[in-house]
Amino acid sequence: MKKVVSVSLGSKSRDHKAKTDLFGVPMELQRIGVDGDLEAARKLLRELDGRVDAIGLGGLDVYLYVAGEQYIIQDGLRLMQEVKKTPVVDGSRVKDTAERRAIRWLAEKGPFPVKGQKVLMVSSLDGFGMAEELAAVGAEVVYGDLMFAAGVPYPIRSLDELKEFARKMAREIVKLPIHMIYPVGKAQEEEPVEKFPEFYHEAQIIAGDYHMMRRYMPKTLPGKAIITQTTTQKDREFLQARQVRWLATTTPIID
């Protein structure tokens, strides 16, 4: 049996262990959170190195792919470099593929409309595949990177403008400590602090990274659709309490 472990900067409360079969190969999958502690993540990665069949990094990206350019988040790269023997990945290519396909599927067969709908993507540089596909299928997208990551009250309203923002700023952003650009550890469980709530309310669809959208989410979002990645049962209850109508996720919960 192959053993795969994901070491996540996220909350320990989201830890999970499951067995499954992929392409005829039995697999044991485990997710271990470190509550945002980078040193604990480094220690755990060194302990796992050479003892498991593959390692994933969670709670952060290492590589961002935007408009044909690759950007490397330095905190993520330093964690990846702790592993010397075992194959280690950050899932960025898988995410890009899955999110693109998910948007196409939703636009063609989904239970709620996407074309012509107002969409808020709270952060887009970490999910450029989704950002690009939403524009391609005819959604009216607000890219919220400046508003929600930097607190600048400026919505990016076109893909070309998003690409220009990435060209000018991404190489500096990836040098910042991960906690400054993404909620890690206990920050993922804190009560949301509303930021630019009018953009949540104006959109029919809120898309992108779950922790980023949750961090600034208003108390009610009646009738809205959410497109995101992994959500636990607790997350789904959180969204139901806010009267969200639809939830589409790109990653299954195994077991």
LINKATA-V171090 format. One record per run of one state. SS is the DSSP state (2 for helix, 1 for strand, 0 for the rest). FROM is the first residue (numbers start at 1). LEN is the number of residues. If there is no record, write none. Layout:
SS:FROM:LEN
SS:FROM:LEN
This chain:
0:1:1
1:2:7
0:9:3
2:12:3
0:15:1
1:16:7
0:23:2
1:25:9
0:34:4
2:38:11
0:49:5
1:54:5
0:59:4
1:63:4
0:67:2
1:69:4
0:73:1
2:74:7
0:81:6
1:87:3
0:90:2
2:92:18
0:110:8
1:118:4
0:122:3
2:125:12
0:137:3
1:140:4
0:144:1
2:145:6
0:151:5
1:156:1
0:157:2
2:159:15
0:174:4
2:178:4
0:182:3
2:185:4
0:189:8
2:197:6
0:203:2
1:205:3
0:208:2
2:210:6
0:216:9
1:225:4
0:229:4
2:233:9
0:242:4
1:246:4
0:250:6
